[in-house]
Amino acid sequence: GHTTGPSLNNDKLYKFAYAAEVYVDQVKASLQKSAGYRISSGVDVNLLWRNPDNDDDQLIKITVRDVQVENVNERPAAKNIFKGKSTEKIIGKEYLEALQRPIVLELVRGKVKTFYSYQNEPGFTQNIKRGLASLFQLQLHSGAAREVDISGKCNTTYHVRQDQVTKIKALDSCEIEKEGFTSHNQILDVSTKATSATIYVLEDSFIKSIKAEENYVLLLNSRRKTGAKIVSKQRLELKSVQAGPGLIAGKHVASVIKTLDSSYVAVSLVADPVKSECKKCPSLSEHWQSIREHMYPEKLSKAEAARSFLSFIQNIRKATKEEILQIIRSENKELLPQVVDAVTSAQTSASLEAILEFLDFKDASTSTLQERFLYACGFAPHPNEMFLKSLTAKFKGDIANEEIRETLVIVMGALIRKLCEKEGCKLPAVVEAKRLILSRLEKAKKDDNVRMYLLALKNALLPEAIPLLLKYAESEEGPISNLAATALQRYDPSFLTKEVKETMNRIYHQNRKVHEKTVRTTAAAIILNSNPSYMEVKNILLSIGELPLEMNKYMLSMIQDILHFEMPSSKTVRQVLKDMRAHNYDRFSKMGSSSAYSGYITRGPDVSSTYSLDILYSGSGILRRSNMNIHIFNRNAELHASQVVIEAQGLESIIAATPDEGEENLDSFAGMSAILFDVQLRPVTFFQGYGDLMSKMLSATGDPINVVKGLILLTDYSQEIQLQSGPSASAEFLGGLAIDISGGMEFSLWYRESKTNVKNRVAMFIAGNTEVDSFFVKTGMETTLEAETTLDFISTVQFSQYPFLVCMQMDRVESPFRRYVTKYESLPCGRRYVARRGKAELLAGNEYPLHQENSNMCRKVFGAVSDSSSSWF
């Protein structure tokens, strides 16, 4: 009778040759130099039983014999890890026996209805047999189907042409249990692409040959040259057909199986997750001892610190709460902050429980560690609900240090945002944390409390918080209204409704009350950045010329920057300028020292990065705000890598100058606020009040204040991959940063000069490891990238004359950049093949060209002050 699946002849033994190969390499590499291995064997297939009522229901027996394990590419004897070892020695006697025990498939219309094997067979050998069994599943007419095989339940498409069948499996559609995680921000993450195709050639209604190939490609989004591919190939070829055993009589499958071997059980065709145990792995404390010396604070701007941090995280992830606590409790003060960074970044429940048991928020003396823990939570690449739940619980308890209380709420905001962006906005912990922050903000009486909840909202970016932020921006005083406005500035323009823009226009044009320059310029920036109308742009341009001295210059500079950098609103601005030509000259030739400028740091095929720098002065030459931003973006996403804002007010009295209109009563203040990788940090105060200022000025050493120091996990990607030939593979990419940012402000009354300095020291390490793990051999590739750099930003102001001289410098020092690729094949006994290639280069230092006007001023400043730098005050 006609069958719709392949059909075997009675009393025949079909003898096949089988080979399964895996290769691991760089994405663009040819497979001739790849790491990998090949398992080859004979495969015997015969028909056991055919259903008397349905020709298309058959039981077939498959036996693997003569197993060989060898290199996938020729290796000289000295580099061949399999040389001189028998298969039994390589695989192990028990495993080899298991692999050669036959399996039985029930095929109905070409699909595997049941897979029979033995119950307590090792997972690894069972998976190799599943990989072989899955090859026998095919349909003989074109069309799509959802099928179950070793890869899970997948969408499969068949194309049939005469005696050739092509099977395409959509691997991203497969339902299979696997562990893994990805990073929160797409720029820091890894993209994957997977394909699977099998070509069957049929002869005499059964299989003549099968070729299957499966490819996995992984690319680092931030540098697509860095990545890995895993290729898995299977070949099955019919060598001969001989006389074979006869059929077993019987009406039902169950009775036939029982007759054959009562130990057979029906097993799922979907692969079992299996992991080989690590035999000689160091314990957590042994590993910590080996990297400890790289983790001292003074070494945190070296790539080795970032590398050690990443390997430590990987080991913490395998450790128990007790093992982790043992290290935390025995470590000294200098190293503990780095241990806290790593333990928190591991993001496992054991590591979170350990750190929470160790930290006591009622004890003010350990506030440094509490802060490091909180920031590590905020930067975590894929925090879960437990993080937020634990922080909310701590917030409701006693906290000895007020700054830690602030930091805690600010970080809760960052966690709310990360969880919401991963579809977790409805999780109970998120709902509770949102409610807590919003309700406490509405009840807050003290400015400090208002500020703390606004900073949390600046991280959380909840659409429902916009009305509250508008209220604070428009009706509150100085610092609070400024903070609310900068929070609105962080929202995607698509959230900024008509109401937001109307409020920003009222603030900028001071329709209801007088506002500080800082708030007005932020309002203008929001308007100009969110698709402004012709009239909005025209009104802003008309206002230039009527503004206080330095604000005129600042707004003018902002408009020029929009044009020069071709920002989205530049078309509208050009149109308005064309129509206003008549009264431009006087308006646009304003004196002053304030400025705004943007430029590229790097422009690449994968990601680009930009810096923007704007500085606003008061009319007497004292800094009001300097704002330095670095953004990284690609075609689909953006990351606010860093922002350092230095703000000062009410300092005119030091140089006996007159404050600007509306700013006569401002308290003396200077401080710094930073955003790092999309997380707003707790602002730092340099001094508050005139008395504090004077005492600091008289004792000023000009020592920079440390703003952020620590280790940050940025890229955190881990995926388990089940290969259709049986082995399991894993891909891990981790990227870490050792960072040290400090800032300071110095005055010299004698030379009427002030200096602000922000130093960003950064070391980066990225490690990717892609590995195929068959219990008896591991093969893979490790890729590493490392870089160290320092970005200095200095602004010097001389206010002995008007317009005062301002020189801004932004320099990057010469930076080493190294990358290595290591391919390996190894046996559990310790025999290894390793091929390593590397490249090290020095990226030249760079002075970033700020605008021409700035270059001219720097010449004057440094022409004039050569003698003054030796002593301050």
PyMOL commands that set and color helices and strands:
alter all, ss='L'
color gray80, all
select helices_A, chain A and resi 31-33+77-79+87-91+93-99+123-135+186-188+253-260+284-295+297-299+303-316+321-330+336-346+349-358+364-379+385-396+402-421+428-443+447-460+463-475+478-489+493-495+498-509+517-529+534-543+549-564+570-579+581-583+652-655+690-698+852-864+868-870
alter helices_A, ss='H'
color red, helices_A
select strands_A, chain A and resi 12-25+35-51+54-70+103-108+111-118+143-149+152-161+164-175+180-181+190-203+206-220+223-243+264-267+595-603+608-617+623-633+638-649+669-676+679-680+684-688+705-722+728-748+753-774+777-798+805-812+815-826+832-843+846-847
alter strands_A, ss='S'
color yellow, strands_A
deselect
rebuild
show_as cartoon
